[in-house]
Amino acid sequence: MEIIISSSVDKPIYEQIVSQIKELIMKGELKSGEALPSMRKLAKSLHVSVITTQKAYEVLLADGFIETIPAKGTFVSNSNKDFIAEENRRRIEDMMGDLVVLAKENGISLAELLKTMELLYSEED
């Protein structure tokens, strides 16, 4: 798990950690049930205070992204699949909104846009 902390961002460090872990979960790079590093290990690897990683984990726990099992560790939550699916739908809608604006600005018709989308969707990975 790679997290990059930036001092040039107007976002507290714990929020940077939260948003990056959420993104890794949303993208499927961190899977349900996967263990996260302990707060101490994460703090050490990021060169931040344990209090900072504790706050990040508290937010992730409250948001349902992670769960803590006493004497076992912290894991990506198994119960957030519906939330992740809904959040990904929202992100897709946002991207599609931007796509529609760009298409209109460049004179691309809805028919052309749909045809391109169908071609892209049907391509094999």
Secondary structure, DSSP 8 states (H G I E B T S, - for coil): ------TTSSS-HHHHHHHHHHHHHHTTSS-TT-EE--HHHHHHHHT--HHHHHHHHHHHHHTTSEEEETTTEEEE-STTHHHHHHHHHHHHHHHHHHHHHHHHHTT--HHHHHHHHHHHHHS--
